[in-house]
Amino acid sequence: MQTEDKEAIGYTPKSALDKGLETGELYCQRCFRLRHYNEIAGVNISDDEFLRLLTEVGNTDALVVNVIDIFDFNGSVIPGLHRFVSGNDVLLVGNKRDILPKSVKASKVKNWLRERAHEEGLRPVDVVLTSAHHEDDVSELMEEIETYRHGRDVYVVGVTNVGKSTLINAIIKNATGDADVITTSRFPGTTLDKIEIPLDDGSFIVDTPGIIHRHQMAHFVGPNDLKLVSPKKEIKPKTYQLNAGQTLFMGGLARLDYIQGDKQGMTGYFDNHLTIHRTKLEGADAFYAKHAGGLLTPPHADDMANFPKLVRKEFSIKDKSDIVFSGLGWVRVMNRGVVAAWVPEGVDVLIRKALV
Ligand code: GDP
């Protein structure tokens, strides 16, 4: 038990600790929530503990379900996962599909995720798209898991913010039928670092803690702006007619310069409430210096001190492509040209064949 780090294992508020010591009924906050609210809260462990856990998974004959955020593949990667689970079957689950516009074909997203996984050395047995917010999706996911687990246990792994806790809670609801029957006693194998959900044949779905991926866009904005980098609703694309020499600012979080090419429409796929600001490329640096945290927000003025500087990466476009701002969204560029994309230092920006 500890009272210092809310996100870490064994946390209990000081007042609850004192009361617990008095009454002899002492739980950490996570077990308390599981017991009283039937809710599993995410928990983080250190990189070392996580490595130990992955080694354990690698030594087990189990299906590994790696949950990732479709909007943040790079921010979802577990470094070195392929080395630990080289002997295991891995099912790659792209979560938050409900945010994708209807015009985006699932097959294209899956292909892209598979390609990116291969680049990371991971060879998943299959790629599934799901939404933790939709019961039908979760049922479908359960069927896929059933197909690939061949009677084995299932380990669910993922870094924080990909929606793993939400998905696990939906899986529990689906697996047990009734969310209200969840108590710690129903989960006898539950320890501080693992929660075992019993399946019909005596196997388990094991929820594992996540590690923090420090390069997620989500870590660079204040709590009130989180919704802008983790959209809740289906994205409505917005098209801008741009000439070379123009710049788009995505709040103050990212920037796209159109450097060379004919006038063309560029389409932004971002949270519907993120303000996109168009300006001249000439003077865009000065514009950002003056307005970041003000007109260009998020980040807010209070967050600016800890907000990394934007760094630039140039892309030469040959065919219809998406410039992907990891964890934020993407801009589709239809025709040939040269663009430069700017992101907070540490966040990834990459190019892919256009999804739409
Ligand atoms: P964890 O850290 O991986 O356990 O992530 P959480 O379960 O705490 O989820 C992180 C954020 O993503 C929360 O704001 C969730 O509401 C949101 N989220 C989780 N799953 C989905 C989903 O399928 N669709 C959408 N739109 N949001 C989701």
Residues whose N, C-alpha, C, O or C-beta is under 5 A from the ligand:
A	BS01	GDP	G42 N95 K96 R97 D98 I99 T130 S131 A132 H133 V159 T160 N161 V162 G163 K164 S165 T166 P231 K232
